[in-house]
Amino acid sequence: MLISWPKKHPPYATTIPKVRMRLGFKFASKSNTFFTHSSLPPAFPSSLPYFPSLSKHFTFSGKKKLSLWVQRVGYKTETQLSDKMESGNPTEQLIRNLHPPIEPYSTGFLKVSDVHTIYWEQSGNPDGHPVVFLHGGPGGGTSPSNRRFFDPEFYRIILFDQRGAGKSTPHACLENNTTWDLIDDIEKLREHLKIPEWQVFGGSWGSTLALAYSESHPDKVTGLVLRGIFLLRKKEIDWFYEGGAAAIYPDAWEPFRDLIPEKERESFVTAYHRRLNSEDLEIQYAAARAWTKWEMMTAHLLPNDENIKRGDDDYFSLAFARIENHYFVNKGFFPSDSFLLDNVDKIRHINTTIVQGRYDVCCPMMSAWDLHKAFPEADFKVVPNAGHSANEPGIAAELVTANEKLKSLAKKNKP
């Protein structure tokens, strides 16, 4: 059999991102069935606008009845690179690009305990659909680029720095700093801003906190977008901090390892805990820089020098490393290792998207996969050419798309 492409639709005439696919042709007759397939060039589009009328665009030679099917190579959970709106309109495309930079229209500080005061800000539409952004780490703080995942004309975008992080005070403070304190802070902020309910968005540790908050207050959550899933189980901590990820990044691991004497290497998390809580500030800074650089060097599929340089910033590194380590030593302050999965039934009614980089070394895909199996109702998007960072192009596109889908649902459900 021969197949020829019409000149007006050559296989390379597309701006859709690259994806590998196969065409399969099934010949059927009363007496037998024969299958064959041919691999298409890497630039063959994942979604063809003329696909419904393929007979107009292929020329076939042969006499037997033919049915044409298209199959993606890879797991069925691999992310699609061209999405249609789920409203049923086949022509309406989802926005996938980051939104333009914007500035907050209001900022403030909220005293949440006798010790802690948290920084918060609002941007976008003051009368829009509220969404709260939960940053990673813990201890990472927010940044202006976090606002760009959301349509500013539709969303009322709330960012805040968790206890001890970013602009919140006191800086790098571990006192009264637990997961349950942060959940209480989220509620205090929601009430302070007079928001009845809101969409929740979190990645990495932000996904941990988003799950914990949503499972504690499911009635206050209109939708969830989760990225780089971290369930804070022992095997996840051991993978990244006790030598597992070193098999992939031995060059980045050695400076992290070498700060600790061999006699203390039975537990790097414990050894770093001693240094990050030393009475000598210089010892704290040295440990914080090593801890932070290890994570920054592994957060992207391709090295990102700007991200790695954050490890040289003592102010940022101290909060990032001290607070992360504090939470990990205390097992996230959860009563059991599988706490978040054990309670996922409380949120399975909430519209949710899970976005995961296939080659995420910091939060490997096993955790996203476990959450996907426990929460099959959630959309599960695996980005095949990405690591951990939300700023990697494929992940950023899926996060924007997830917010667009929730925006569409909110518009449909609006009274």
N, C-alpha and C positions, 0 to 999 in steps of 0.2 A: 504494500500500500504506500502511496505517496501523499505527502501533505505539503501544501505550499502556502506561505503567508501572503496576503495581499499587500501591495506596496504601501498603501495608506495606513496600514497597521503593522509595521515591522515589529519584531519582538523587543527591540531596544528602544522604541519610541515611547518612553515613559519617564516620568519624574518620580515615580513611586520608589521608595527605598528598596534596595536589593533583597531578594529572597529566593531561595532555591526551591523549585517545584518540579513535579513530574507530570507529564501528560500520559494517561493510560487509555488504551483503546480496547474495547471489549467487542469481539466479534461473536455473534450468536447465530446459531442455526439449529435446526431440529436435531441434527446428529452430533454436534460437538460445540464446545466453547473454547475459544483461544484468546489468551491475553498477551499483550505486549505493551511496552512503555518505552519512552525515550526521555532522557533528561534534557531539560531546557537550559539555556544559558543562565548564569547567575543573576542577570539583570531582568529576567522575566518577571513581570509584575505580579504581586500577590492578589491584586484585585483589578480585573479588567472591566472598564466601563461598557465594553461591547460584549461581555461574556454571555448574556442571556440569548444572543442570537449567533452562536458560534458557527452555525451552518453558513452564515453569510461571509465569514471571514476565513474559512478553511476550504481548500479544494481537496477532495478525497477521490482516490481511484480504488476501485474494488467493488464487488457485487453483493457482499454479505451485509446484513443489517449491522449498523454500528451505533454504539452509544459511547459518548465521550465523558470521561470523568477527570477531575483534577484532584490531586492529592498533595498536600504539603509534606515535605520531608521533615521528620522530627516529631516530637511529642505533640499531642493534641493541645497541650497547654501552652505551646509557644505563642508568643504574642503576635497578633495580626498587625501588619504595618499600614493598613488602610482600613479605618473603621467607618461604619455607617451608623447613623443615629438609630437608637433602639426604638424610636417612636414609630418606626415602620415606614418612614419616608426614605426611599432608596437613594434620593439625590442629595440629601442634606449631609454634608461632611462634618465630622467632629473637628474642632480646633485642636491642634496638637503642638503648636508652638508656645513657648513661654510668653506671657503677657509683658507689655512694656514696663520698665521700672516706674514705681510710684512712691510718693512720700506719705507718711501718716497724716491723717487729719486731726488725730488727737493722741496724746501720750500721757502716761501717769505712773504713779507708784502706789501700790496697795500693800498696806501693812497686814500680813497674814498671820503673824505670831509675835510674841514678845521679842523674838530674835530676828525674824526675817521680814524683809520688805521686797516685793517683786515688781519688776518693771513690766509695763504692758503698753501696747499701742494698737491703734485701729487705723485701717486704710481701706480704700475702695469706696463702696456705696454705704453711707450712714444708715440708709433705710433698706439695705440689701439683706440677703440671706446670710445669717451669721455662720462663720466657720472659724474654728480655733486650730492654730498650728502648734503642734507639740514637737519641740526640737529633740535632737539626739544627744548622745553622751551616755548617761546623764552628765551634765556639766558643760555641754557644747554651746548653749546660748543660741539666740536667733541672729539672723543677718538680713539686710534689706532684700537680698535676692529671694528670700522665702516668700515674699509677697507675690512673686511672679507666677506662681502655679495657679492663681485664681483670677477669674474674670472680674476686674475692678468695677465694672458697671453692674454686675449682678451680686457680687459677694461683699459682705461686711467682714473684712479680714482682721482677725484678732491674733496677734503674736504676743507672747510673754516669755520672759526668761525665768526658768525654774530656780528654786532656792539655790543660792550661792553661785549662779551662772550669769554670764553676760553683765548686764547693768544692775542686776538684783544685788541686794546687800544683806548681810556682810559677804564679801567675796570669798569663794571657795570654802565656805563654812559648812561643816558636817553636822553641827548640832541641830537636833530636831529636823533632820533631813532624811526622810524615808519616802517610799512610794505612796504610803497612805497620807502623809503630809501633803504631797504634791496633788493627790486626788482631791483632798480638801481645798487646796488652793485653787484648783480649776473651778470648783463649785463656788468658792468665794468670789472669784473673778466674774463668773457668769452672773451671779446675783448682783455684784457691784455694777455691771454694765447693763443690768435689767434685760437680760436675754432669757426667754423661756426655755429654749432648746437650741442646739446648734449642731452643725456638721463638725466632725473631728477628723483631723489629718495628722498622721505621724509616721516617721520613718526611723528605722534602727531602734534605739532606745525609745524614740517617740512612738513606735508601733507597740512596744511593751506597755508604755503608759496609756496609750489610746485604748488598748484592750482592757487593761485593768480599770480604767475610768469607765469605759462603756459597760463592762460587766457589773460595776458598782452602781451606775446610774443609767441604765438602758433607756429609761423614759426621757432622758435629756438629750439623746443623740438621734439626729435625723439621717445621718449617713456616715460611713467610715471609708477613708482611703488610707491604706496601710502599705508601707514600703520597707524592703529589707528586713524581713521579719526576725525579731529577736524575742525569744520566749524566756530568756534568762535561766535556762536549765544548766545543770552542771556540765553536761557534755558540750554545750556551746561555749562556756567559759574555758573549759579544758582545751577545746579545739584551738581557740585563738590565743590564749595566754599561757598554755602549758606545752606548746611545741607542735601541735597539729599543723597549723598554718605555716610553720617554719619550713615544711617540706616544699612549699610553693614559693616562699619568699625567704630563703636562707640568708640572703645578703641584708635584708631589712631586719631579720630576726637577731642576728649576731650582736649588734649594738645593744638591743634590748636585753638579751641574755647576759652579755658580758658585764653589765653594771652590777650584776648579782654574783657574789662569790659562789664557787661550786658547792660548798657545804650548805648553802641556803636554797639550792635550785629544786628542792623537792616540791616547792610551790612558789611559783613566781608571783602570783597574786598576793600571797602572804608576805613575801620578801619585799615587794614594792609597797605594801601597806605600811610596813615598819618605816620605810624611808619617806613616804609621803606624809607621815605623821611625826616625823622627827622634830625635835626642838630646834634643830639647826636649819634655818631657812634655805641655805645653799644646798644642803642635802635634799630637801624637798624639791627645789628647782631642778636639780640634776635628774632626779627620778621622774619628775613630771615631764621634762623634755624627752627622755628616752621612751616613756610610756606613750606619749602623744605622737612622736615621730613614727613609732611602730604602727600605730593605727592609720596615720595619714599616708604612709607609704604603701599601704595595702588596700586603701579605700576605693581606688579606681582600677578598672581593667588595664588602662594605659596610664603610666605615671603622670601625675599632675603636680608640677613643681610648686605652683602657688599654694596648693593644699599642704604639701609637705613642709613648706616654710612656716606654717602655723605652729609647728613643733618648736620653733626657735623663739616664739613669743612667750616669755615667762608668765605674763599675766593670764593669757588664755590657757596655757598648758597646765598651770597650777590648779585652776578650777576643773578643767577637763579631767585630768588624771586623778586628783584627789577624790572628786565626787564619783567618778566611774568606779574606781577601786573600792570606795566605801560601800557602794551598792553591791558590787560583786562579792566582796568578802561576806556581806550579810545576805547573800542569795536573793537579792531583790526585795528582801523583807516579806517574801511570800511564805505562806505556811507549808507549802509543798513544792516539789520540783516541777510538777505538772499542773500547777494551779490555774494558769491561764487557759490551758486546753480543757481542764476539767470543768471550767465554768463557761465555756463558749456557747453552750445552749441558751444562755441568757440573752445573747445578741444575734442569734441566727436569723431573726426577723428583720434585722437592720440591713438596708442596702449597702453593700460593702464591695470594695475592690482591693485585691491584694496584688501588689507589683513587686516582682523579684528579679534581680539580675542573676542570670544563669551562673556567672563566674564570681559571685559574691564570696570573698574570702573572709571578711569580717563577720558576716551573718550568713553562713552557707545555706543553700537552698533546702536542706533537710528540714529546717524549721518552718519555712513557708509551705513546704509539702505537707508536713504534719498538720499545720493549720488548715490548709486546703482540704485535707481528708476529714478533719473534724468539723469543717464549716463549708460544705460543698455548695451551699447557696451563693457564696461570694464569688464574684468574677475573679479569676486567677490568671494574671498576666505575667508570663515569664519572658524577660527581655534576653534574647539569645546572645547579644554582643555587649554585655555590660557586667560591671562588678557591683559595688555596694553603693556608690554615691548617687544621691538624688540629682546631681548636676550632670551626670552622663546623659548624652542626647537621647538614647532610647528610653531610659527610665523617666527622664523629664517629660518626654512626649506622652508616655502612658499615664503619668500623674496628672498632667493637664487634661488628658482625655477622660480620666476617671472623674475629675471635677466637672467636666462638661456634661457627662452622663447624669451625675447627680443634680446638676443645674437643670437639665431637661426634665428630670423627674419632679423636681421641686416646682417648676413652672406648671407642669400638668396637674399637680396636686394642690396648687394654690387655690384657695376658695374664691 
